[in-house]
């Protein structure tokens, strides 16, 4: 992607003075709803050199910026109603696929956060091993393959709810199985437990942004339904560790690495 030669201007609705160290970042105004929200609940956009609307997910690009709520539906509205030109007070070309591009970038961030947590030794995979991690109480979050079977996810959530009660950790199914395989460097990952640690915070921040953008939120652990027997759990565990064939959720072996580049 070519470098952006952006003109330095003040963000719309952004104060000229930076907040003092340790102070809460000032709220911004959503271009679509006109509601005031914290920057973490919004997406910043700037103009590129060809008047293209560019998402600034890290909030570091120079230039006048406008903000849209962290929602794919709201970004789609801003594109459809051509609100970026009004907010940026200039010609602004927003691609029709801008909402999908942002989702791709957020998925890449979440996958990279998962890979970082894995390198830090915070990831446990396999049904029985994840269930054991839940029982130990050392779980910061559960991550499921988005295309994994609903039954397995439900049973994991039951175990999480039984162990933690009202303080149940977050539960995500934001990445496809192949994306999880690529991030973790192993095949047929269906369920993963995230342990506590600094790298866990990086993944959780990116995962929550992706879930909110899609409108998924964090899946609540549910009660009810039968538990897997030990033999069933071990069978799923062995299947998930077998990279030479489909696992118990009917996911096929990935044919190649997933690119994280937008």
Secondary structure, 3 states (H helix, E strand, C coil): CCCCCCCCCCCCCCCCCCCCCCCCCCCEEECCCCCEECHHHEEEEEECCCCEEEEECCCCCCCCCEEEECCHHHHHHHHHCCHHHHHHCCCCECCCCHHHHHHHHHHHHHHHHHHHHHHCCCEEECHHHHHHHHHHCCCCEEEEECCCCHHHHHHHHHHHHHHHHHHCCEEEEEECHHHHHHHHCCCCCCEEEECCCHHHHHHHHHHHHHHHHHCCCCCCCCCCCCCCCHHHHHHHHHHHHCCCCCCCCCCCCCCCCCCCCC
